């Protein structure tokens, strides 16, 4: 008599939302790019924003650029998982695309601040994995902001002033990484991602699979 096939009880994984937050210049965007380049199971969540497009940015890849009126309409219709005002510009995460990806077993990576993370926790805490990236010290943070040469000195000063408040929210996150070395930090995020994918709550069909194993 042939043994029953446990393929009759497949395990599917529900995707997760991996949030990387940090003060500007602490390294989260570099870490995010490395994760995206090396892991085919995770995609960047593309936010809508009212800020102007920066040189080199691509519509639909980096952000979806919209005006304030359209942004307000999306908020009122409940089409955003989270939204926030950062340095006089507005940002938000479209709900439908993320929920569809999670249902299909794909992960979504978020490069957002603590305000957006709090809102995600209110609406989708079971799907959320929160990682906060800290700089090794304030001098290094300021050096990185100056090195990337994207902002004026006035904006850099504003970002440094805001960094202290941003870092005070580290305790709201599940994991905290001090970014002494970018390659080491990337490996730490990869380890977190691997562990979170294996959590029991994300193994859809696990109960039926185990029943099949027990039945022989």
Backbone as numpy.savetxt, mean C-alpha at the origin, in Angstrom:
# Nx Ny Nz CAx CAy CAz Cx Cy Cz
-9.33 -49.37 -5.67 -10.18 -48.18 -5.67 -9.30 -46.92 -5.67
-9.58 -46.03 -6.58 -8.76 -44.82 -6.69 -8.96 -43.91 -5.49
-7.87 -43.28 -5.05 -7.97 -42.34 -3.94 -8.64 -41.05 -4.41
-9.44 -40.43 -3.54 -10.09 -39.17 -3.93 -9.05 -38.09 -4.19
-9.31 -37.27 -5.17 -8.39 -36.17 -5.49 -8.71 -34.96 -4.63
-7.71 -34.44 -3.95 -7.93 -33.25 -3.13 -8.00 -31.99 -3.98
-7.76 -32.16 -5.30 -7.96 -31.03 -6.21 -9.43 -30.64 -6.30
-10.31 -31.54 -5.81 -11.74 -31.22 -5.77 -12.03 -30.13 -4.76
-11.08 -29.88 -3.86 -11.25 -28.86 -2.82 -10.10 -27.85 -2.94
-10.08 -27.07 -4.00 -8.95 -26.15 -4.22 -8.91 -25.03 -3.19
-7.71 -24.62 -2.86 -7.52 -23.47 -1.98 -7.20 -22.26 -2.84
-7.97 -21.23 -2.69 -7.70 -19.99 -3.40 -7.34 -18.93 -2.36
-6.48 -18.03 -2.75 -6.06 -16.99 -1.81 -6.76 -15.68 -2.12
-7.33 -15.07 -1.08 -7.84 -13.73 -1.24 -6.66 -12.76 -1.18
-6.69 -11.77 -2.05 -5.61 -10.79 -2.07 -5.61 -9.93 -0.83
-4.55 -9.17 -0.65 -4.42 -8.28 0.49 -4.05 -6.88 0.03
-4.23 -5.92 0.89 -3.84 -4.54 0.63 -2.60 -4.24 1.47
-1.47 -4.10 0.80 -0.21 -3.80 1.48 0.02 -2.29 1.45
-0.01 -1.69 2.63 0.18 -0.24 2.75 1.60 0.06 3.21
2.27 0.91 2.46 3.57 1.43 2.87 3.40 2.92 3.16
3.72 3.33 4.36 3.64 4.75 4.73 4.96 5.19 5.33
5.26 6.48 5.18 6.48 7.04 5.78 6.45 8.53 5.57
7.30 9.27 6.27 7.50 10.67 5.89 8.10 10.73 4.49
7.87 11.82 3.78 8.48 11.99 2.46 10.00 11.87 2.56
10.58 11.04 1.70 12.03 10.89 1.69 12.56 9.72 2.48
11.70 8.99 3.18 12.17 7.88 4.01 12.39 6.60 3.21
11.90 6.56 1.97 12.23 5.43 1.11 11.08 4.55 0.68
9.85 4.89 1.04 8.74 3.98 0.74 8.51 3.82 -0.76
8.67 4.88 -1.53 8.43 4.76 -2.98 9.48 3.88 -3.65
10.72 3.98 -3.21 11.78 3.12 -3.75 11.52 1.67 -3.40
11.11 1.41 -2.16 10.77 0.06 -1.74 9.59 -0.47 -2.55
8.58 0.37 -2.73 7.39 -0.04 -3.48 7.76 -0.45 -4.90
8.60 0.33 -5.56 8.99 0.02 -6.94 9.72 -1.32 -7.02
10.59 -1.58 -6.05 11.33 -2.83 -6.03 10.40 -4.02 -5.85
9.43 -3.90 -4.96 8.46 -4.98 -4.74 7.65 -5.23 -6.01
7.20 -4.17 -6.63 6.40 -4.30 -7.85 7.19 -4.94 -8.99
8.46 -4.59 -9.10 9.30 -5.12 -10.17 9.61 -6.60 -10.00
9.61 -7.08 -8.77 10.06 -8.45 -8.50 8.94 -9.43 -8.17
7.72 -8.94 -7.97 6.62 -9.80 -7.53 5.44 -9.67 -8.49
5.15 -10.70 -9.28 4.08 -10.61 -10.28 2.67 -10.68 -9.69
2.56 -10.98 -8.39 1.23 -11.13 -7.79 0.71 -9.85 -7.16
1.45 -8.76 -7.27 1.02 -7.52 -6.63 1.07 -6.38 -7.64
0.08 -5.53 -7.58 -0.02 -4.37 -8.47 -0.15 -3.10 -7.63
0.32 -2.00 -8.19 0.18 -0.72 -7.52 -1.25 -0.25 -7.59
-1.80 0.15 -6.47 -3.10 0.80 -6.48 -2.92 2.22 -7.02
-3.60 2.52 -8.08 -3.44 3.82 -8.73 -4.46 4.79 -8.14
-3.96 5.83 -7.51 -4.82 6.82 -6.86 -5.26 7.90 -7.84
-6.39 8.51 -7.51 -6.76 9.76 -8.19 -6.15 10.91 -7.40
-5.81 11.98 -8.07 -5.26 13.15 -7.39 -5.62 14.43 -8.14
-5.71 15.50 -7.38 -5.97 16.82 -7.98 -4.69 17.59 -8.23
-3.54 17.04 -7.84 -2.29 17.79 -8.03 -1.84 17.73 -9.48
-1.04 18.69 -9.92 -0.53 18.67 -11.29 0.40 17.49 -11.54
0.45 17.05 -12.76 1.34 15.95 -13.14 2.79 16.43 -13.10
3.67 15.62 -12.51 5.09 15.93 -12.48 5.79 15.40 -13.72
6.95 15.95 -14.08 7.70 15.46 -15.24 7.96 13.95 -15.13
7.67 13.23 -16.19 7.93 11.79 -16.21 6.76 10.94 -15.74
5.77 11.52 -15.10 4.62 10.75 -14.64 3.70 10.42 -15.81
3.06 9.26 -15.72 2.18 8.78 -16.79 0.77 8.64 -16.25
-0.19 9.22 -16.95 -1.60 9.11 -16.60 -2.03 7.64 -16.56
-2.66 7.25 -15.45 -3.15 5.89 -15.32 -2.14 4.90 -14.77
-0.87 5.27 -14.77 0.17 4.41 -14.19 0.61 4.96 -12.84
0.97 6.22 -12.80 1.39 6.85 -11.55 0.18 7.36 -10.75
-0.67 8.09 -11.41 -1.90 8.61 -10.82 -2.95 8.76 -11.92
-4.19 8.90 -11.48 -5.26 9.35 -12.37 -5.51 10.81 -12.00
-5.20 11.72 -12.90 -5.25 13.14 -12.61 -6.65 13.70 -12.93
-7.30 14.24 -11.92 -8.65 14.77 -12.08 -8.74 16.14 -11.43
-9.82 16.86 -11.71 -9.99 18.17 -11.08 -10.77 18.02 -9.77
-10.85 19.11 -9.03 -11.46 19.07 -7.70 -12.96 18.70 -7.77
-13.66 19.17 -8.79 -15.08 18.86 -8.91 -15.31 17.37 -9.06
-14.54 16.73 -9.93 -14.69 15.29 -10.12 -14.30 14.53 -8.87
-13.28 15.01 -8.17 -12.86 14.37 -6.93 -14.00 14.40 -5.90
-14.62 15.56 -5.74 -15.71 15.69 -4.78 -16.88 14.79 -5.14
-17.15 14.63 -6.43 -18.23 13.75 -6.86 -17.92 12.30 -6.48
-16.67 11.87 -6.65 -16.30 10.51 -6.29 -16.45 10.27 -4.79
-16.09 11.27 -3.99 -16.26 11.16 -2.54 -17.73 11.01 -2.19
-18.57 11.86 -2.76 -20.01 11.86 -2.46 -20.70 10.57 -2.90
-20.19 9.95 -3.95 -20.79 8.70 -4.45 -20.25 7.47 -3.73
-19.32 7.65 -2.80 -18.73 6.51 -2.10 -17.83 5.67 -2.96
-17.21 6.28 -3.97 -16.38 5.54 -4.92 -14.92 5.45 -4.50
-14.58 6.04 -3.35 -13.20 6.01 -2.87 -13.10 5.23 -1.56
-12.13 4.33 -1.48 -11.87 3.60 -0.24 -11.31 4.53 0.82
-10.51 5.48 0.39 -9.92 6.46 1.29 -9.60 7.70 0.49
-9.53 8.82 1.19 -9.13 10.07 0.53 -8.56 11.01 1.57
-7.68 11.89 1.13 -7.01 12.78 2.06 -6.50 14.02 1.34
-6.31 15.07 2.12 -5.68 16.29 1.62 -4.24 16.31 2.11
-3.30 16.43 1.18 -1.88 16.44 1.52 -1.22 17.61 0.79
-0.68 18.55 1.55 0.00 19.72 0.97 -0.88 20.41 -0.09
-2.11 20.69 0.28 -3.06 21.46 -0.55 -3.54 20.70 -1.79
-3.26 19.42 -1.89 -3.78 18.60 -2.98 -4.57 17.43 -2.39
-5.46 16.87 -3.20 -6.33 15.80 -2.74 -5.98 14.48 -3.43
-6.05 13.39 -2.66 -5.71 12.07 -3.15 -6.79 11.09 -2.70
-7.02 10.05 -3.50 -7.99 9.04 -3.10 -7.79 7.75 -3.86
-8.32 6.63 -3.30 -8.19 5.31 -3.89 -9.53 4.83 -4.42
-9.66 4.62 -5.73 -10.91 4.09 -6.28 -11.24 2.71 -5.71
-12.47 2.54 -5.25 -12.88 1.32 -4.56 -12.99 0.09 -5.48
-13.66 0.23 -6.60 -14.03 -0.93 -7.42 -12.82 -1.73 -7.90
-11.80 -1.04 -8.40 -10.64 -1.74 -8.95 -9.92 -2.57 -7.89
-9.81 -2.02 -6.68 -9.11 -2.73 -5.60 -9.90 -3.96 -5.16
-11.20 -3.82 -4.95 -12.02 -4.94 -4.49 -12.06 -6.07 -5.51
-12.09 -5.73 -6.79 -12.07 -6.76 -7.84 -10.76 -7.52 -7.82
-9.65 -6.80 -7.64 -8.34 -7.45 -7.61 -8.22 -8.41 -6.43
-8.67 -8.00 -5.26 -8.58 -8.86 -4.07 -9.40 -10.14 -4.26
-10.59 -10.00 -4.84 -11.44 -11.17 -5.07 -10.80 -12.16 -6.02
-9.96 -11.67 -6.93 -9.27 -12.51 -7.90 -7.96 -13.08 -7.36
-7.62 -12.76 -6.11 -6.41 -13.28 -5.51 -5.17 -12.47 -5.78
-5.34 -11.24 -6.25 -4.20 -10.36 -6.49 -4.09 -9.35 -5.36
-2.85 -8.94 -5.07 -2.59 -7.98 -4.00 -2.50 -6.57 -4.57
-2.82 -5.60 -3.73 -2.74 -4.19 -4.11 -1.79 -3.48 -3.17
-0.86 -2.74 -3.72 0.12 -2.00 -2.92 -0.28 -0.53 -2.87
-0.23 0.04 -1.67 -0.63 1.42 -1.46 0.55 2.24 -0.93
0.81 3.35 -1.57 1.81 4.30 -1.11 1.03 5.52 -0.62
0.53 5.45 0.63 -0.35 6.48 1.16 0.09 6.88 2.56
-0.48 7.97 3.08 -0.10 8.46 4.40 -1.00 7.87 5.48
-0.78 8.30 6.71 -1.50 7.74 7.85 -3.00 8.06 7.80
-3.35 9.20 7.23 -4.77 9.54 7.14 -5.52 8.53 6.27
-4.95 8.25 5.10 -5.56 7.26 4.22 -5.58 5.88 4.83
-4.52 5.52 5.56 -4.44 4.22 6.19 -5.53 4.06 7.24
-5.79 5.09 8.00 -6.87 5.03 9.00 -8.22 4.77 8.34
-8.46 5.40 7.20 -9.72 5.19 6.51 -9.83 3.78 5.94
-8.73 3.24 5.40 -8.75 1.86 4.93 -9.05 0.90 6.07
-8.51 1.20 7.25 -8.74 0.34 8.41 -10.21 0.34 8.81
-10.89 1.45 8.58 -12.31 1.53 8.91 -13.18 0.72 7.95
-12.74 0.63 6.69 -13.59 0.00 5.68 -13.15 -1.40 5.27
-11.89 -1.77 5.54 -11.39 -3.06 5.04 -10.27 -3.60 5.90
-10.46 -3.63 7.22 -9.38 -3.99 8.13 -8.88 -5.42 7.91
-9.75 -6.36 7.55 -9.33 -7.74 7.38 -8.40 -7.93 6.19
-8.47 -7.04 5.21 -7.64 -7.14 4.03 -6.35 -6.33 4.14
-6.18 -5.63 5.24 -5.13 -4.62 5.35 -3.87 -5.14 6.03
-2.71 -4.81 5.44 -1.40 -5.07 6.05 -0.66 -3.74 6.04
-0.37 -3.19 7.22 0.17 -1.84 7.34 1.65 -1.87 7.74
2.49 -1.23 6.91 3.93 -1.17 7.17 4.36 0.30 7.20
5.02 0.70 8.27 5.52 2.08 8.37 7.04 2.07 8.22
7.53 2.95 7.35 8.96 3.07 7.08 9.51 4.31 7.78
10.50 4.12 8.66 11.14 5.23 9.36 12.53 5.48 8.78
12.98 6.74 8.75 14.37 7.03 8.36 15.30 6.73 9.53
16.58 6.52 9.28 17.50 6.26 10.40 17.70 7.45 11.31
17.59 8.67 10.76 17.67 9.89 11.56 17.18 11.07 10.72
17.00 12.21 11.36 16.44 13.38 10.68 17.40 13.95 9.64
18.70 13.92 9.91 19.68 14.45 8.95 19.63 13.67 7.64
19.51 12.36 7.76 19.44 11.53 6.55 18.15 11.78 5.79
17.08 12.00 6.50 15.81 12.31 5.85 15.91 13.60 5.03
16.50 14.64 5.63 16.65 15.91 4.92 17.59 15.75 3.72
18.65 14.96 3.89 19.59 14.74 2.79 18.89 14.07 1.61
18.06 13.08 1.89 17.35 12.38 0.82 16.38 13.31 0.10
15.71 14.17 0.84 14.78 15.10 0.21 15.52 16.06 -0.72
16.68 16.51 -0.30 17.47 17.41 -1.15 18.05 16.68 -2.36
18.44 15.43 -2.17 19.08 14.66 -3.24 18.12 14.38 -4.40
16.86 14.12 -4.10 15.94 13.76 -5.18 15.54 14.96 -6.04
15.77 16.19 -5.55 15.64 17.41 -6.35 14.30 17.55 -7.05
13.23 17.16 -6.36 11.89 17.30 -6.93 11.16 18.55 -6.43
11.60 19.06 -5.28 10.86 20.12 -4.62 11.74 21.32 -4.32
11.10 22.46 -4.14 11.82 23.67 -3.76 12.25 23.56 -2.30
13.14 24.47 -1.88 13.59 24.48 -0.49 12.43 24.75 0.46
11.48 25.57 0.03 10.31 25.86 0.88 9.47 24.59 1.10
9.31 23.81 0.03 8.53 22.57 0.15 9.28 21.55 1.01
10.60 21.48 0.83 11.40 20.56 1.65 11.29 20.92 3.12
11.34 22.21 3.42 11.21 22.65 4.81 9.84 22.26 5.37
8.81 22.38 4.54 7.46 22.01 4.98 7.36 20.51 5.22
8.00 19.72 4.37 7.97 18.27 4.54 8.71 17.85 5.81
9.83 18.51 6.10 10.57 18.19 7.32 9.75 18.55 8.56
9.06 19.69 8.49 8.23 20.10 9.63 7.09 19.11 9.86
6.56 18.56 8.77 5.44 17.63 8.86 5.87 16.23 9.28
7.15 15.91 9.06 7.64 14.55 9.31 7.45 14.11 10.75
7.65 15.02 11.70 7.52 14.66 13.11 6.11 14.17 13.43
5.11 14.87 12.91 3.73 14.45 13.14 3.44 13.12 12.46
3.94 12.96 11.22 3.71 11.71 10.49 4.30 10.52 11.24
5.52 10.67 11.75 6.18 9.57 12.44 5.50 9.20 13.75
4.75 10.13 14.33 4.06 9.83 15.59 2.96 8.79 15.42
2.59 8.49 14.18 1.52 7.52 13.91 2.04 6.10 13.68
3.31 5.86 13.95 3.89 4.54 13.69 3.15 3.43 14.42
2.61 3.74 15.62 1.97 2.71 16.45 0.66 2.20 15.87
0.13 2.88 14.85 -1.11 2.44 14.21 -0.85 1.37 13.15
0.42 1.01 12.95 0.79 0.08 11.88 1.13 -1.29 12.44
0.98 -2.32 11.60 1.26 -3.70 12.03 2.75 -3.99 12.09
3.51 -3.36 11.19 4.94 -3.61 11.06 5.67 -2.28 10.93
6.87 -2.19 11.49 7.68 -0.97 11.40 9.09 -1.34 10.96
9.60 -0.66 9.94 10.94 -0.90 9.42 11.74 0.40 9.48
12.94 0.36 10.04 13.86 1.50 10.00 14.76 1.31 8.78
14.64 2.22 7.83 15.32 2.06 6.54 16.77 2.55 6.61
17.64 1.72 7.23 19.07 2.00 7.21 19.67 1.70 5.84
19.20 0.59 5.25 19.73 0.12 3.96 18.55 -0.29 3.09
18.46 0.25 1.89 17.28 0.05 1.06 17.10 -1.40 0.67
18.17 -2.11 0.34 18.05 -3.51 -0.06 17.56 -4.38 1.10
18.08 -4.12 2.28 17.63 -4.86 3.46 16.16 -4.56 3.75
15.75 -3.31 3.61 14.36 -2.94 3.86 13.42 -3.61 2.87
13.84 -3.70 1.62 13.03 -4.39 0.60 12.84 -5.85 0.99
13.91 -6.51 1.42 13.81 -7.92 1.82 12.88 -8.08 3.02
12.90 -7.12 3.93 12.01 -7.20 5.08 10.55 -7.08 4.66
10.27 -6.19 3.72 8.90 -6.07 3.22 8.47 -7.34 2.50
9.37 -7.94 1.73 9.06 -9.19 1.06 8.72 -10.30 2.07
9.45 -10.34 3.17 9.18 -11.34 4.21 7.81 -11.12 4.84
7.48 -9.86 5.07 6.16 -9.53 5.62 5.07 -9.98 4.66
5.25 -9.69 3.39 4.27 -10.05 2.37 4.08 -11.56 2.31
5.16 -12.31 2.35 5.08 -13.77 2.32 4.31 -14.29 3.52
4.60 -13.77 4.70 3.92 -14.23 5.92 2.43 -13.91 5.88
2.09 -12.71 5.44 0.69 -12.30 5.43 -0.12 -13.11 4.42
0.48 -13.49 3.31 -0.24 -14.29 2.31 -0.61 -15.67 2.84
0.17 -16.17 3.79 -0.06 -17.51 4.33 -1.04 -17.53 5.50
-1.52 -16.39 5.93 -2.45 -16.37 7.06 -3.72 -17.16 6.73
-4.20 -17.86 7.73 -5.35 -18.74 7.56 -6.56 -18.01 6.99
-6.80 -16.79 7.44 -8.00 -16.07 7.03 -8.01 -15.75 5.54
-6.86 -15.81 4.88 -6.80 -15.50 3.45 -6.83 -16.75 2.58
-6.88 -17.94 3.19 -6.91 -19.18 2.43 -8.37 -19.59 2.20
-8.93 -19.12 1.10 -10.33 -19.40 0.78 -10.47 -20.86 0.34
-11.33 -21.61 1.03 -11.52 -23.02 0.73 -10.66 -23.94 1.55
-9.90 -23.38 2.51 -9.01 -24.20 3.33 -9.79 -25.23 4.15
-10.94 -24.83 4.70 -11.72 -25.75 5.52 -12.15 -26.98 4.74
-12.65 -26.78 3.50 -13.07 -27.91 2.68 -11.89 -28.77 2.29
-10.75 -28.14 2.04 -9.54 -28.88 1.70 -9.13 -29.82 2.83
-9.15 -29.29 4.06 -8.77 -30.11 5.21 -9.78 -31.24 5.44
-11.06 -30.96 5.23 -12.07 -32.02 5.34 -11.78 -33.14 4.36
-11.38 -32.76 3.14 -11.04 -33.77 2.14 -9.83 -34.59 2.54
-8.83 -33.92 3.13 -7.66 -34.66 3.61 -8.04 -35.65 4.70
-8.88 -35.21 5.61 -9.28 -36.08 6.74 -10.13 -37.26 6.28
-10.90 -37.03 5.21 -11.75 -38.10 4.70 -10.96 -39.15 3.92
-9.69 -38.76 3.56 -8.84 -39.70 2.84 -9.16 -39.73 1.36
